Amino acid sequence: MEFIANINVMPLKELLDPQGKAVNASLHNLGLTHVHDVRIGKCITLTVEAATKADAEAITREACKKLLANQVMESFSFTISEA
């Protein structure tokens, strides 16, 4: 079976997010002053071949831990759906 993994990788809340700060300042310069606390991350989509949804979750978790997210600086979350 094929599954789609939608992964979100974000900087840890405890760490400074320079990209987010720059975007927040730019939005304020454009007059969008109601926007606060911008955080910039990554959205990754994988097609995973696995026997079960649980297997697809395990494969996705392993990919995130080994390559897609730097766990010292980033957190990740994901959802799995059938392709």
Secondary structure, 3 states (H helix, E strand, C coil): CEEEEEEEEEECCCCCCHHHHHHHHHHHHCCCCCCCCCCCCEEEEEEEECCCHHHHHHHHHHHHHHHHCCCCCEEEEEEEEEC
